[in-house]
């Protein structure tokens, strides 16, 4: 009976487009140290509908990523949202993070940021709580890459902190 229920649930979710509903809330953020520019290049990827809903919840106004008329407003919201929900600390010093922009496709939004310059880090600390203002089952997968050394970990709500030594 359980197998039949699992098959039914799988068929139900696979027949509905991800834009309409998806049974999980997951995102990813990558912090990649670029030794040439001496900055962290940061990219995040989140379901488009989840991020739209999180921005609406936070700022009280609906925006739609695939509609060009909202681009300026989305950029303004994302600047504030990233400042609040993403922090980077290297060798016990908080880094300023600059918002670069975003791209969207049918199901996902890619957010791009860059840190101020910093020497090659020995200790990297992150605080990532994207979409925690909307979902209490949000999972964010965090990747930190320094000199080709990649360390990854998942953070489940309410966990937001990740510490790595290089």
C-alpha positions, 0 to 999 in steps of 0.5 A: 500500500505504501509503494502505491501511495509513493507512486501516486504522489510521484505521478501527481508531482511530476504531472504538475509544472515546477512553476505551479508547485514543487514539493521541496524548497531548496536553493544553492549559493556558491562562494568562489574565491578568484585569486586573480581579482582577489574577490569572492564571486558569489552566485545563488540559484533559487526557484523563481516562484519561491523568490518572487513570493519571498520578496512579496512577503518581505516588501509587501509588493508583488514582482514578476521575474519574467516581466521586464517592467519589474526589472528595476524594482526587482534589482532594488529588492534583491540588493536589500534582500541580499544585504540582509540574508547573506553575509561573508566573513573571512579571517574574522573580518566581514566583507562588503558584498556588492550586488551585480545582478540577476538572470532568470529562466522559466523556473530559476533565478540566478543572483550574482554578487562579488565581495570586496578584495581580500587576500587568500582566506584561511577561514571562511564563515558564511551566513545564508538564510535565503527564503527563511522568511517564507519557508520553515523547510527551506534547505540551502546548499552552500559551496565554498571554493578556495584555490580549487578546494571545494567544501559543501554543506547543506543548511536546513532552516533555521541553520544559517552559519557555515564555517570552513578552514582552508 
